Amino acid sequence: MKDYQLQIERIKDKLVSAKASDNDFKVFGADAHQYQLNPPIPLEVVQEFERTHNVIIPLAYKLFVTQVGNGGSSYNGSGAGPFYGLYSFGEYFSISYNDYADTQIQASTKIYPGMPIEEWQKEVDYMDQAGDNDSEFEQREAALWGGIFILGTQGCTFHHALILNGPHMGRVVNIDDGDRQMPQFSFEEDFLDWYERWLDDVIEGNLSDRNSGSFGYQMGGKEENLLLLFQSASDIITKQDALHGLLFKKKLTDYSLSQLQLGFTNQPEVVQDLLVELFLTNDYKMAFSYLETLFQTNINRAVKLIHWYAKEHKMDWLSHVKSSLHETMDEETFRFASYILRDDPKQDFEVLKPFVNHENGNIRSQAFYTFSVLEDKTHYEEEFLIGLNEANKSEIITVLQSLGDFKTKAILKKLQELVYKFPYMVQEPDEDGTVYFSADTDDLVYITSNLERVLDKYGLDHETVKAIDLENFEIK
């Protein structure tokens, strides 16, 4: 049987160690909660909550708030914990509001580890089908998030929460009640294990900038245990989970890295991709040859890894990126490839010129976004003229913003045409001084305001540009 009291004493000691390890509060959220918790609450407070709301609070969490601490002085009264910390017990516990708060935490839990995304999406769609019927929507929302007790916020609409009933009672789960992305269970069996694992990661330095926003989404444990699990696992999912856990470590030992290299070529492609990421975050020189191979098999993955983990080595990959660009490239790959090209000290973007005519508007816009950093745009006039002739309003805005100080008579002529095509518009505020935009006015206002900014560089505005003699106008 688990010795909860021993674990509670460890947690108290580790709270002190965590603060000492992160004394400048670099871990996400630590500058606010500073590893402090308010005093524990009496057990009777938890029991009264259980009676009032007709729920059972899982033992591990109950022991935490009654023996370790409860809330603090951080965001919404949060105390030391992952992300923005842990709410005070019984505060902000429900996703649903008013009469449906109790309904929600009392309802049977629908989610479970390994739940197929299709099944989850079916539940979300059913909720959305309530349409404008507020009462029906709230009932369905309460059922969707049934048995889920909010512990704290991760920012925006993301939360860490506790399962109150069913076979996974006591597990911590990460949820998003905004876009309602697929919930992700933490790997720990109860709240205390989850919380102690967070303290261990703080103390070990694993919650660096690279990992600060993802605690609880990957497997924890000691490096040697994760390595052994990877080596012994027969299924891909377990191998991936073990590698994600190793990827979360601040730095792997040379022994682990050498062991991971063994049998690399015999691993499935998805596992190889993760191994390359792991090598790259630990030893760039060792990862180089693997990354070269990845460029041939999965360029999307390769350019992402370089952008994320090898920013200081981007120049090593310029020729690879340029030679890999092609018309059938998807927009995400093109975007990350252009991030690498933007850092080219020679600013040689000739390879991007054909993409201003690409059928994908997002790729066209990304090409102009890259051109925006050019110190000398002289050899890109034709491309900017093509962009200013674009029919899509949002793309025109990108082109206008990318022009910078680049001025030519040909471009000025195109700007003159745009002034007639998009009459100057200012969205007037209402009686309270609030400006409202609509789908009909939003892009138009942005176009005219960006046109105004570009014309100002010529010493012109929306009216004076109409009267100039382009042939004799002198650009200064």
Phi, psi and omega per residue, in radians:
M1 nan 2.446 -3.090
K2 -1.145 2.377 3.117
D3 -1.598 1.566 -3.098
Y4 -1.124 -0.658 -3.093
Q5 -1.125 -0.688 3.091
L6 -1.108 -0.714 3.139
Q7 -1.163 -0.685 3.124
I8 -1.080 -0.731 3.110
E9 -1.138 -0.672 3.085
R10 -1.075 -0.762 -3.115
I11 -1.088 -0.734 3.098
K12 -1.049 -0.752 3.124
D13 -1.164 -0.707 -3.094
K14 -1.242 -0.463 3.033
L15 -1.061 -0.711 3.099
V16 -1.170 -0.752 -3.132
S17 -1.159 -0.645 3.141
A18 -1.100 -0.764 3.129
K19 -1.119 -0.671 3.119
A20 -1.189 -0.637 -3.129
S21 -1.252 -0.571 -3.108
D22 -2.057 0.958 -3.021
N23 -1.231 -0.233 3.056
D24 -1.806 0.176 3.006
F25 0.951 0.941 3.110
K26 -1.506 -0.359 3.110
V27 -1.166 2.440 -3.103
F28 -0.896 2.176 3.092
G29 1.528 -0.260 -3.039
A30 -1.200 -0.486 3.134
D31 -1.122 -0.373 3.141
A32 -1.621 -0.890 -3.083
H33 -1.517 -0.371 3.068
Q34 0.854 0.587 3.075
Y35 1.048 0.540 3.124
Q36 -1.915 2.501 3.036
L37 -2.206 2.541 2.988
N38 -1.215 2.855 3.136
P39 -1.007 2.700 3.097
P40 -1.079 2.806 3.091
I41 -1.798 2.742 3.106
P42 -1.122 2.590 3.109
L43 -0.998 -0.564 -3.117
E44 -1.070 -0.533 3.120
V45 -1.140 -0.751 3.120
V46 -1.159 -0.746 -3.131
Q47 -1.111 -0.663 3.102
E48 -1.143 -0.681 3.082
F49 -1.073 -0.764 -3.139
E50 -1.068 -0.738 3.130
R51 -1.182 -0.753 -3.085
T52 -1.152 -0.695 -3.041
H53 -1.790 -0.019 3.083
N54 0.983 0.890 3.086
V55 -2.374 2.919 3.033
I56 -2.007 2.165 3.109
I57 -1.465 2.178 -3.132
P58 -0.937 2.479 -2.999
L59 -0.979 -0.808 -3.050
A60 -1.048 -0.747 3.119
Y61 -1.234 -0.671 3.113
K62 -1.041 -0.754 3.122
L63 -1.134 -0.631 -3.123
F64 -1.097 -0.903 -3.045
V65 -1.291 -0.330 -3.138
T66 -1.743 -0.192 -3.109
Q67 -2.272 -0.359 -3.128
V68 -1.849 -1.038 -3.141
G69 3.094 2.938 -3.049
N70 -2.543 1.815 3.111
G71 1.208 -2.985 -3.119
G72 -3.011 -2.579 -3.064
S73 -1.993 0.283 3.133
S74 -1.534 -2.740 -3.059
Y75 -0.934 2.182 -3.135
N76 0.890 0.638 3.106
G77 1.312 0.451 -3.120
S78 -1.397 2.631 3.047
G79 -2.001 -3.095 -3.050
A80 -0.864 2.223 3.127
G81 3.033 3.051 -3.128
P82 -1.019 2.652 3.111
F83 0.976 -2.110 -3.119
Y84 -1.522 0.140 3.043
G85 1.745 -2.896 -3.087
L86 -1.977 2.256 3.069
Y87 -1.105 2.758 2.950
S88 -1.099 2.560 -3.091
F89 -0.969 2.278 3.082
G90 1.424 0.019 3.079
E91 -1.751 2.314 3.080
Y92 0.963 0.643 -3.008
F93 -1.415 -0.275 -3.003
S94 -2.069 2.557 3.020
I95 -1.361 -0.696 3.126
S96 -1.371 2.848 -3.078
Y97 -2.033 2.891 2.981
N98 0.882 -2.214 -3.038
D99 -1.144 -0.313 -3.052
Y100 -1.667 -0.030 -3.135
A101 -1.094 -0.853 3.119
D102 -1.178 -0.682 3.109
T103 -0.986 -0.722 -3.090
Q104 -1.171 -0.849 -3.074
I105 -1.320 -0.358 3.113
Q106 -1.472 -0.415 -3.047
A107 -1.135 2.686 3.111
S108 -1.122 2.431 -3.115
T109 -1.275 2.236 3.138
K110 -1.538 -0.595 -3.000
I111 -1.434 2.733 3.114
Y112 -2.760 2.727 3.130
P113 -1.029 2.341 3.128
G114 1.424 0.161 3.126
M115 -1.032 2.212 3.131
P116 -1.082 2.438 -3.100
I117 -1.086 -0.520 3.111
E118 -1.127 -0.666 3.117
E119 -1.175 -0.747 3.108
W120 -1.087 -0.793 -3.101
Q121 -1.109 -0.585 3.096
K122 -1.091 -0.712 3.115
E123 -1.158 -0.724 3.123
V124 -1.117 -0.770 -3.141
D125 -1.068 -0.683 3.132
Y126 -1.081 -0.713 3.100
M127 -1.099 -0.799 -3.107
D128 -1.142 -0.457 -3.126
Q129 -1.201 -0.128 3.073
A130 -1.175 -0.355 3.067
G131 1.089 -2.300 -3.064
D132 -1.540 0.036 3.105
N133 -1.376 1.659 -3.016
D134 -1.033 -0.767 -3.119
S135 -1.089 -0.786 3.137
E136 -1.146 -0.702 3.121
F137 -1.066 -0.799 -3.106
E138 -1.143 -0.617 3.084
Q139 -1.131 -0.780 -3.130
R140 -1.201 -0.625 3.098
E141 -1.128 -0.738 3.118
A142 -1.074 -0.654 3.121
A143 -1.239 -0.672 3.140
L144 -1.031 -0.768 -3.103
W145 -1.724 0.485 -3.093
G146 -0.963 2.380 3.059
G147 1.227 0.316 -3.104
I148 -1.895 2.187 -3.070
F149 -1.988 2.041 -3.066
I150 -1.246 2.300 3.116
L151 -1.748 -0.622 -3.096
G152 -3.106 3.052 -3.103
T153 -1.881 2.576 3.059
Q154 -1.818 0.022 -3.082
G155 1.908 2.584 -3.099
C156 0.952 -2.148 -3.076
T157 -1.879 0.314 -3.121
F158 -1.719 2.455 -3.102
H159 -2.444 2.723 2.836
H160 -1.771 2.409 -2.987
A161 -2.479 2.954 -3.064
L162 -2.091 2.397 3.085
I163 -1.470 2.191 -3.040
L164 -1.677 -0.240 -3.107
N165 -2.653 3.053 3.116
G166 1.464 -3.060 -3.057
P167 -1.172 -0.287 -3.110
H168 -1.939 0.402 3.099
M169 -0.927 2.321 3.110
G170 1.664 -0.228 3.121
R171 -1.324 2.620 3.050
V172 -1.650 2.398 -3.113
V173 -2.330 2.529 3.086
N174 -1.705 2.211 -3.083
I175 -2.279 2.822 3.075
D176 -2.316 1.917 -3.107
D177 -1.658 0.196 3.072
G178 -1.655 -1.328 3.071
D179 -1.409 -0.144 3.102
R180 0.988 0.885 3.039
Q181 -1.189 2.869 -3.110
M182 -1.004 2.141 3.078
P183 -1.054 2.575 3.131
Q184 -2.212 2.089 3.131
F185 -1.325 2.471 2.929
S186 -1.266 2.800 -3.034
F187 -1.438 -0.324 -3.075
E188 -1.274 2.666 -3.062
E189 -1.418 -0.414 3.109
D190 -2.636 3.073 -3.057
F191 -1.058 -0.779 -3.092
L192 -1.111 -0.695 3.085
D193 -1.101 -0.731 3.127
W194 -1.097 -0.790 -3.107
Y195 -1.192 -0.729 3.125
E196 -1.154 -0.629 3.098
R197 -1.099 -0.681 3.089
W198 -1.068 -0.786 3.120
L199 -1.077 -0.716 3.119
D200 -1.069 -0.725 -3.125
D201 -1.183 -0.606 3.061
V202 -1.124 -0.863 -3.082
I203 -1.100 -0.679 -3.125
E204 -1.381 -0.132 -3.136
G205 1.410 0.285 -3.113
N206 -1.280 -0.392 -3.101
L207 -1.541 0.993 3.094
S208 -1.339 -3.112 3.127
D209 -0.988 -0.640 -3.108
R210 -1.116 -0.557 -3.036
N211 -1.973 0.004 -2.931
S212 -1.085 -0.457 -3.065
G213 -1.800 0.362 -3.055
S214 -2.398 0.263 -3.125
F215 -1.026 2.473 3.070
G216 1.535 -0.015 -3.137
Y217 -1.802 0.006 -3.112
Q218 -2.428 2.897 -3.086
M219 -1.236 2.403 3.069
G220 -1.719 -3.050 3.110
G221 2.147 2.968 -3.139
K222 -1.259 2.628 -3.099
E223 -0.967 -0.799 -3.081
E224 -1.150 -0.586 3.128
N225 -1.239 -0.691 3.110
L226 -1.162 -0.685 3.106
L227 -1.098 -0.782 3.133
L228 -1.107 -0.694 3.112
L229 -1.091 -0.753 3.113
F230 -1.062 -0.788 -3.084
Q231 -1.186 -0.562 -3.052
S232 -1.640 -0.283 -3.070
A233 -1.193 2.455 3.121
S234 -1.778 -0.232 -3.131
D235 -1.935 2.637 -3.054
I236 -1.135 -0.696 -3.088
I237 -1.040 -0.805 3.140
T238 -1.129 -0.710 3.084
K239 -1.042 -0.772 3.132
Q240 -1.126 -0.734 3.120
D241 -1.060 -0.754 3.140
A242 -1.123 -0.713 3.135
L243 -1.189 -0.664 3.076
H244 -1.105 -0.631 3.065
G245 -1.130 -0.740 3.096
L246 -1.176 -0.616 3.129
L247 -1.116 -0.451 -3.122
F248 -1.341 -0.286 -3.135
K249 -1.237 2.531 -3.120
K250 -1.059 -0.762 -3.118
K251 -2.738 2.295 3.107
L252 -1.597 2.694 3.090
T253 -1.275 2.750 3.084
D254 -1.057 -0.601 3.129
Y255 -1.079 -0.820 -3.140
S256 -1.075 -0.754 -3.128
L257 -1.106 -0.710 3.131
S258 -1.166 -0.646 3.117
Q259 -1.171 -0.644 -3.140
L260 -1.214 -0.449 3.104
Q261 -1.261 -0.454 -3.108
L262 -1.153 2.264 3.100
G263 1.265 0.278 -3.113
F264 -0.926 -0.834 -3.060
T265 -1.147 -0.320 -3.130
N266 -1.574 -0.065 -3.121
Q267 -1.439 2.653 3.049
P268 -1.052 2.740 -3.055
E269 -1.014 -0.714 -3.121
V270 -1.137 -0.567 3.095
V271 -1.290 -0.706 3.090
Q272 -1.031 -0.739 3.135
D273 -1.039 -0.734 3.114
L274 -1.172 -0.669 3.118
L275 -1.111 -0.713 3.108
V276 -1.076 -0.728 3.093
E277 -1.065 -0.724 3.137
L278 -1.130 -0.769 3.098
F279 -1.073 -0.742 -3.058
L280 -1.156 -0.621 -3.137
T281 -1.344 -0.183 -3.104
N282 -1.984 -0.637 -3.041
D283 -2.693 1.704 -3.067
Y284 -1.032 -0.758 -3.110
K285 -1.080 -0.722 3.131
M286 -1.166 -0.595 -3.064
A287 -1.381 -0.290 -2.966
F288 -0.953 -0.912 -3.069
S289 -1.142 -0.628 3.095
Y290 -1.143 -0.675 -3.128
L291 -1.193 -0.615 3.068
E292 -1.064 -0.759 3.106
T293 -1.129 -0.699 -3.139
L294 -1.084 -0.560 3.089
F295 -1.032 -0.547 -3.117
Q296 -1.452 -0.497 -3.043
T297 -1.777 -0.513 -3.078
N298 -2.692 1.397 -3.067
I299 -1.127 -0.570 3.111
N300 -0.993 -0.853 3.141
R301 -1.146 -0.698 -3.093
A302 -1.087 -0.860 -3.095
V303 -1.183 -0.565 3.083
K304 -1.135 -0.811 -3.114
L305 -1.086 -0.698 3.121
I306 -1.123 -0.788 -3.131
H307 -1.121 -0.682 -3.091
W308 -1.373 -0.742 -2.913
Y309 -2.080 -0.125 -3.080
A310 -2.331 0.745 -3.087
K311 -0.995 -0.674 -3.103
E312 -1.303 -0.128 -3.135
H313 -2.021 0.296 -3.074
K314 -1.003 -0.605 -3.076
M315 -1.130 -0.396 3.100
D316 -1.147 -0.310 -2.971
W317 -2.033 0.118 -3.119
L318 -1.021 -0.831 -3.098
S319 -1.153 -0.634 3.097
H320 -1.090 -0.774 -3.114
V321 -1.133 -0.827 -3.088
K322 -1.094 -0.693 -3.124
S323 -1.311 -0.269 -3.083
S324 -1.651 -0.239 -3.119
L325 -1.156 2.348 3.104
H326 -2.687 2.819 -3.026
E327 -1.083 -0.504 -3.079
T328 -1.554 0.068 -3.141
M329 -1.128 2.398 3.136
D330 -1.298 2.802 -2.986
E331 -1.159 -0.583 3.126
E332 -1.150 -0.781 3.105
T333 -1.103 -0.753 3.124
F334 -1.059 -0.709 -3.124
R335 -1.086 -0.836 -3.126
F336 -1.218 -0.584 3.080
A337 -1.107 -0.705 -3.129
S338 -1.218 -0.497 3.056
Y339 -1.055 -0.657 3.121
I340 -1.242 -0.748 -3.121
L341 -1.105 -0.567 -3.118
R342 -1.023 -0.429 -3.106
D343 -1.591 0.110 3.113
D344 -1.118 2.032 -3.118
P345 -1.097 -0.442 3.111
K346 -1.462 -0.193 -3.121
Q347 0.868 0.818 3.101
D348 -1.622 1.673 -3.088
F349 -1.911 0.384 -3.116
E350 -0.980 -0.612 -3.087
V351 -1.128 -0.330 -3.124
L352 -1.545 -0.231 -3.054
K353 -0.961 -0.777 -3.122
P354 -1.070 -0.379 -3.045
F355 -1.337 -0.165 3.057
V356 -1.247 -0.206 3.085
N357 -1.867 0.163 -3.075
H358 -1.114 2.610 -3.132
E359 -1.222 -0.373 3.140
N360 -1.573 2.053 -3.102
G361 -1.096 -0.601 3.132
N362 -1.174 -0.611 3.080
I363 -1.206 -0.718 3.087
R364 -1.029 -0.819 -3.126
S365 -1.108 -0.664 -3.140
Q366 -1.143 -0.623 3.096
A367 -1.080 -0.775 3.128
F368 -1.209 -0.600 3.069
Y369 -1.038 -0.670 3.100
T370 -1.218 -0.707 3.110
F371 -1.080 -0.418 -3.074
S372 -1.061 -0.435 -3.103
V373 -1.487 -0.128 -3.129
L374 -1.063 2.252 3.058
E375 -1.345 -0.551 3.097
D376 -2.192 1.913 -3.077
K377 -1.740 0.198 -3.039
T378 -0.908 -0.746 -3.061
H379 -1.491 0.198 -3.107
Y380 -2.123 0.275 -3.113
E381 -1.037 -0.784 -3.108
E382 -1.034 -0.684 -3.133
E383 -1.177 -0.699 3.124
F384 -1.184 -0.603 3.083
L385 -1.135 -0.671 3.071
I386 -1.085 -0.771 -3.120
G387 -1.134 -0.669 -3.139
L388 -1.263 -0.219 3.092
N389 -1.652 0.096 -3.106
E390 -1.147 2.548 3.140
A391 -1.486 -0.508 -3.088
N392 -1.324 2.195 -3.047
K393 -1.105 -0.791 -3.099
S394 -1.114 -0.574 3.111
E395 -1.245 -0.631 3.073
I396 -1.067 -0.708 3.124
I397 -1.044 -0.771 3.119
T398 -1.057 -0.755 -3.136
V399 -1.122 -0.769 3.123
L400 -1.059 -0.735 -3.133
Q401 -1.215 -0.438 -3.101
S402 -1.465 -0.233 -3.091
L403 -1.128 -0.645 -3.103
G404 1.076 -2.234 -3.138
D405 -1.686 0.186 -3.101
F406 -1.264 2.094 -3.067
K407 -2.338 2.228 3.008
T408 -2.499 2.853 3.131
K409 -1.174 -0.620 3.128
A410 -1.125 -0.704 3.105
I411 -1.207 -0.689 3.116
L412 -1.069 -0.663 3.098
K413 -1.091 -0.714 3.121
K414 -1.171 -0.649 3.095
L415 -1.129 -0.657 3.096
Q416 -1.075 -0.716 3.102
E417 -1.124 -0.683 -3.128
L418 -1.164 -0.575 3.114
V419 -1.073 -0.662 3.105
Y420 -1.319 -0.619 -3.103
K421 -1.250 -0.616 -3.122
F422 -2.182 1.528 -3.117
P423 -0.968 2.503 -3.092
Y424 -1.006 2.292 -3.104
M425 -2.386 2.293 3.008
V426 -2.090 2.200 3.139
Q427 -1.396 1.992 -3.071
E428 -1.334 2.468 3.097
P429 -1.279 2.760 3.086
D430 -1.431 -3.009 -3.061
E431 -1.092 -0.370 3.100
D432 -1.615 0.037 3.140
G433 1.478 0.180 -3.119
T434 -1.626 2.340 3.114
V435 -1.744 2.165 3.127
Y436 -1.914 2.327 3.057
F437 -1.900 2.648 3.080
S438 -2.240 3.033 3.121
A439 -1.069 -0.478 -3.109
D440 -1.391 -0.457 -3.025
T441 -1.939 -0.402 -2.959
D442 -0.986 -1.053 -3.103
D443 -1.100 -0.634 -3.124
L444 -1.123 -0.741 3.100
V445 -1.103 -0.729 3.132
Y446 -1.152 -0.689 3.116
I447 -1.099 -0.850 -3.080
T448 -1.176 -0.594 3.109
S449 -1.228 -0.642 3.080
N450 -1.257 -0.616 3.036
L451 -1.057 -0.740 3.135
E452 -1.033 -0.749 -3.137
R453 -1.125 -0.746 -3.132
V454 -1.200 -0.754 -3.134
L455 -1.105 -0.567 -3.140
D456 -1.070 -0.504 3.109
K457 -1.193 -0.391 3.060
Y458 -1.600 -0.040 -3.060
G459 1.358 0.455 -3.077
L460 -2.183 2.993 2.992
D461 -2.437 -2.993 -3.040
H462 -1.090 -0.465 -3.123
E463 -1.609 -0.818 -3.061
T464 -1.177 -0.477 -3.136
V465 -1.161 -0.417 -3.122
K466 -1.263 -0.449 -3.014
A467 -1.690 -0.109 -3.033
I468 -1.341 2.688 3.004
D469 -1.628 1.832 -3.030
L470 -1.016 -0.670 -3.087
E471 -1.097 -0.635 -3.048
N472 -1.813 0.001 -3.126
F473 -1.239 2.319 -3.113
E474 -1.728 2.125 3.105
I475 -1.553 2.151 -3.122
K476 -1.750 nan nan
